[in-house]
Amino acid sequence: MNQSFSVWLVLIAALVAANLPFVNERWLAVIPRSLPKTLWIRLAELVLMYFIVGAIGLGLEQRAGQIAPQGWEFYATTGALFITLAFPGFVYRYLYRHRG
């Protein structure tokens, strides 16, 4: 697996994981919930998904070679990117008028 494929894999995983809390009613898209999910639960899921995708990226980076040191700037940038990737799911859930 080359580095270009790894980068695309992490970006696609981030796009899917960032929108997952907003497009379904299941906890982590697996466990059914009896009560509807609130915005706070969805945001907690979003943070958890951020760390899961980060672990995937860390594993792919470790497999490719030496892990580069990351400071707070790295986490601020990737967090902002993850929130930006979650925007379509947020719009679908809270701003789009559903018919019926």
C-alpha positions, 0 to 999 in steps of 0.5 A: 500500500503506497502513501497516496492510497493511505492518505485517501483512505484516511480522508474517506474514512474521516468523511464517512465517520464525521457524517455518521453521527448525523445520518442515523439514529444508532449509537456508533451506527451499530447499537439501536437506541430506544430514545432519539439522539440529542445534539450533545450525544451526536457531538460526543459521537463526533469526538469519538469518531475523530479519535477512531479515525486518528487511530487509523491514521496513526496505524497507517503512518506507523506501518509506512515508517517513522511517526512524525511528532505532532504538536497542538497545531496538528490536532487543531488543524485535523479537528477543524478539518473533521468538523468541516467534513461533518457539515453536510451531515449536520445540514441534513439533520438540522437545517434541511427540511424533511418532507412527510 
